[in-house]
């Protein structure tokens, strides 16, 4: 009897140990999966903060352009300006009224696929905050009155010709693109009673839209800090970062490809390379693709802007190029004495 009871006890203990090991192993797998999803969300949030910042910058420029148009209107009829200036006016009107493309936020997709350990307070708290952020992004973007943009098209004005090596707000400036008939259409549009009020309504919408982007950006940055606080091991994951432009072998339109950069600091996501650059333009991007790219407005150092302007290289020479994707900065250090 004692022997039988001993055998039963050993079996029970073995089963308990096996169950504990199984539970521990399942928790370890679940933790690894949660951390992996969290890192994807962390990277998505970083990308979204850059998108929000870039669009806020565009909105500020559009509001400033609208103010200049209103100032001109207060002093002189827009329809009476010189013909040579009317092309730039058409281009400017299209630029300030064209709606942004629809957003696709990866963080919403990753948030919808998150699973967490209900016994983990940390995982529950993070999942709640991530879901709250994603739910706010599910709300429609601030609605803008696109009447002014629609009127430009209704009056038969063609969208300006985009320059291939600049951003969407910089046009070809071809003096033959618009005809005298187009300028007459512009005069009729400017003389209408509805166009300027439509521009003023759009300006009000831009202020509201900028405020929304600023709120989303602050929320994303706060969430990134929260994730990093709970899981310090998460990091930004960029692959095959390179530099491309006319200062090298040109952009894609002439077969140019990215010159690879080396990640010199894995934790801070710092990339570097030494190159000879001609006077011209450059941009940073990932995987020889434009899906993730950064430009800037200053030289020799500045702040990266997602989908921003090409960076102007004013002087040819050898440079140490430093790109910090955590702090959103770049620097061109001249190596020539």
Order of alpha helices (4+ residues) and beta strands (2+ residues): alpha-alpha-alpha-alpha-alpha-alpha-alpha-beta-beta-beta-beta-beta-beta-beta-beta-beta-beta-beta
